[in-house]
Amino acid sequence: MFRSRALRGFLLFTAGLLTVTAAAPVPTLAAMPHETVPTVKAVVSGPVIDENFADPDVMKVGRTYYAYATNSDGRHIKWATSTDLVTWTVQAGDALPTLGAWADSDWTFPPGGTGDHGVWAPEVFATGPKSFVMWYTAHDRTSGKQCIGAATATSPGGPFVPRDAALVCTPEIGGAIDASSFSENGRRYILWKNDGNCCAQDTWLHLQQVSADGLRRTGTESQLIKQNKPFEGTLVEAPTLWKHGRTYVLFYSANFFGNGSYVSSYATSPSLRGPYTKSDVPLMTTDAFAGAVRGPGGQDVVTGPDGRDRIVFHGWDPTFTYRAVYSQRLDWQGSRPIVAGARIRYEAEDADFTRANARYAAGGASNGAVVGGIDFADSRVTFTVYVPRAGVYRLSTRFANGSDGGAAGHTLVVNGVAAGTVDYPVTGWDNWQTSERDVTLKAGTNTISYGKGANYAELDAIDVA
């Protein structure tokens, strides 16, 4: 069998047949009774705050969760409360009624408009029982760029009182936005983005230690990651650092915030200051949620009342008028995060296959390569997939069928047990469409194997939700 890393290298110099020995015979059908297996809710039921509440930051104090959001509805910082991360009450007041002396309170976004004042992406944390700090982004009156300021309060809802001077202001590299906090071993750190996309510069996510009160930067500044993946467009932003086991997981958002191309992804490192290794594919996209969430981003990670991790993020409403808040369970495969309801894509060219071939493909094929030639009784394409809980999952198969004989199909074997077929209408070659059906998977690692069925079809990728 050709493993994924070997295949990637092989595809660089040939698109010929990759043929190996025959696979074992397909076992007979002996599937677990469907009614004994729970159906995993692999969809997003809807937003938990269904109004404009972008870039949510979440903090827990006692048994109450506090969420803070980018300016809207005439308030610099909106805030809300919850006890379960699902049912929220949006409070009437402004958590940050006034801005620091460094900030231009008359500036509007978009410039010259009558909208909000460019007060973005708040971050709030406690430094004592009655001591809270807010970092926020606003427009610097001197440089004309966005910078990060600090404010303090004696209660989570404020009102927060701003400091006169900015905390991070770097106009020479586009400004500074999207502050977030990380603490470990009694030390607190600030993460932020230099807003280089404003001025045709790179966007880096930075990390630096701050004083115990969170009001002064100290020590060495480190650059963690910048934009360099196709799905990131011209920027990375909105850093959230979370430690899972011994691994530092840097969540971030990327691409243009104003439409469905906005995504969330992640990078990992065994060390706080890196180097960080990015995921090859984003964590959350519009397509991963099958359009149920549009432009997922501005994420934060928090432990829920049940002790399990949750990811809280925003997404556009169907008319792209406002960004609502979603809250999803966050599972893990080692150091790899898995968001409930988000499809995970597995490329066919990265699968194990026998008596089949990989080739570059046109027509918008995922990752630009597909597997075809699944034309023989012993042809197999086997995907190894991971799911956090046993149940019935939705399997979406990206295919193209140009058979002269009409409809085509592949036989399906799940964990060594025959599971029927996946059927494909005629699409024409290199016209990639999706066929969906349910499969029963066990918790942990599973194998999903495609074999020769009716007529002929090629595989592009599969999505498992």
Secondary structure, 3 states (H helix, E strand, C coil): CCCHHHHHHHHCCCCCEECCCCCCCCCCCCCCCHHHCCECCCCCCCCCECCCCCCCEEEEECCEEEEEECCECCECCEEEEECCCCCEEECCCCCCCCCCCCECCCCCECCCCCCECCCEEEEEEEEECCEEEEEEEEEECCCCCEEEEEEEECCCCCCCEECCCCCECCHHHCEEEEEEEEEECCEEEEEEEECHHHHCCCCEEEEEEECCCCCCEEEEEEEEEECCCHHHCCCEEEEEEEEECCEEEEEEEECCCCCCCCEEEEEEECCCCCCCEECCCCCECCCCCCCCCEEEEEEEEEECCCCCEEEEEEEECCCCCCEEEEEEEEEEECCEEEECCCCEEEEHHHCEEECEEEEECCCCCHHHEEEECCCCCCCEEEEEEEECCCEEEEEEEEEECCCCCCCEEEEEEECCEEEEEEEECCCCCCCCEEEEEEEEECCEEEEEEEEECCCCCEEEEEEEC
